[in-house]
Amino acid sequence: MEGIAVPCLFAVFGAFFPRLMVLFIWIARPGIFEAAINSALVAILGIIFLPFTTLMYVLLWTPSGLSGFDFVWLLLAFLLDIGGVLGSGYANRERAGGFYSGGSTG
């Protein structure tokens, strides 16, 4: 039973790391964060729903905007965010009752 706690702890750190980093940047360097993201509502929604994308956008943003290879990093962060949501949904597909399971409908 003790070996199970480590993967759970690792998953918790992995889930909260980008959110904590974005909050840390927001608190430590509010000028940089507010220059990159103008609205507090957009920032909060980004922290909740797309934390890696928000983190990468704040880290890559410059006064002249994003350019070239920055969009590749943003796309990778977005795919990582979406992959986490889709992966957990796919892994828990058997727990969600009442949905079509691929069998015959009668």
Secondary structure, DSSP 8 states (H G I E B T S, - for coil): -GGGHHHHHHHHHHHHHHHHHHHHHHHH-HHHHHHH---HHHHHHHHHH-HHHHHHHHHH--TT---TTHHHHHHHHHHHHHHHHHHHHHHTTTTSTTS--SS---
